Amino acid sequence: MSFVVLDTDVASAILRERVPTSLNRQLTRRSLVITFVTVGELTRWTLVRHWGPQRMAGMRAFFAHVVVLPYSPKVATASRRDSETRRH
């Protein structure tokens, strides 16, 4: 199975069940991955939008079904190296 790292916008669309059909096809049969940053951004959004218990439960279920990449200096360094490599 292949992995795909979702940005916050795509993760949010999944939570709201508003994923375009073309994107949904691309995500089918792939393991979904989000970063710790996306977890923080989605969690902040729930506070700003005053999500109720049912929507919060939906977000917890979403988090339980995706891989969450943790933060570490090694992860940050690898990410930086990858972005520098793509620029050259």
C-alpha positions as CSV (number, residue, x, y, z in Angstrom):
1,M,0.0,0.0,0.0
2,S,1.3,3.5,-0.8
3,F,1.2,6.5,1.4
4,V,0.0,10.0,0.7
5,V,0.7,13.0,2.9
6,L,-2.4,15.3,3.1
7,D,-2.1,19.0,3.6
8,T,-4.6,20.6,6.0
9,D,-7.0,21.7,3.3
10,V,-7.4,18.2,2.0
11,A,-7.7,16.8,5.5
12,S,-10.4,19.4,6.2
13,A,-12.3,18.5,3.1
14,I,-12.2,14.8,4.1
15,L,-13.6,15.8,7.6
16,R,-16.4,17.8,6.0
17,E,-17.0,15.1,3.4
18,R,-16.4,17.6,0.5
19,V,-13.7,15.8,-1.4
20,P,-13.9,16.2,-5.2
21,T,-14.5,13.0,-7.0
22,S,-11.2,13.2,-8.9
23,L,-9.3,13.6,-5.7
24,N,-11.2,10.9,-3.9
25,R,-10.2,8.4,-6.7
26,Q,-6.6,9.3,-6.1
27,L,-6.8,8.7,-2.4
28,T,-8.6,5.4,-2.7
29,R,-6.5,2.4,-1.4
30,R,-3.8,4.7,-0.1
31,S,-2.7,5.1,3.5
32,L,-3.5,8.7,4.6
33,V,-0.8,10.6,6.5
34,I,-0.9,14.0,8.2
35,T,1.7,15.9,10.0
36,F,1.6,17.1,13.6
37,V,1.1,20.6,12.1
38,T,-2.2,19.6,10.5
39,V,-3.4,18.1,13.8
40,G,-2.7,21.4,15.4
41,E,-4.4,23.4,12.7
42,L,-7.5,21.2,12.6
43,T,-7.7,21.3,16.4
44,R,-7.5,25.1,16.5
45,W,-10.2,25.3,13.8
46,T,-12.5,23.3,16.1
47,L,-12.1,25.9,18.8
48,V,-12.6,28.9,16.5
49,R,-15.7,27.3,15.0
50,H,-17.0,26.0,18.4
51,W,-17.4,22.4,17.2
52,G,-19.9,20.3,19.2
53,P,-19.4,16.8,20.6
54,Q,-20.6,15.0,17.4
55,R,-18.2,16.8,15.1
56,M,-15.3,16.5,17.6
57,A,-16.0,12.7,17.7
58,G,-15.8,12.7,13.9
59,M,-12.4,14.4,14.1
60,R,-11.1,11.9,16.7
61,A,-12.3,9.1,14.4
62,F,-10.4,10.7,11.5
63,F,-7.2,11.0,13.5
64,A,-7.6,7.3,14.5
65,H,-7.6,6.3,10.8
66,V,-4.7,8.3,9.6
67,V,-1.0,8.1,10.3
68,V,0.2,11.1,12.2
69,L,3.8,12.0,11.6
70,P,5.4,13.1,14.8
71,Y,7.7,16.1,15.2
72,S,11.4,15.6,15.9
73,P,14.5,17.5,14.9
74,K,15.3,14.6,12.5
75,V,12.0,15.0,10.7
76,A,12.4,18.8,10.4
77,T,15.9,18.4,9.0
78,A,14.8,15.8,6.5
79,S,12.0,18.0,5.4
80,R,14.3,20.9,4.9
81,R,16.8,18.8,2.9
82,D,14.0,17.5,0.6
83,S,12.7,21.0,-0.1
84,E,16.2,22.2,-0.9
85,T,16.8,19.2,-3.3
86,R,13.6,20.0,-5.2
87,R,14.7,23.6,-5.7
88,H,18.0,22.6,-7.4
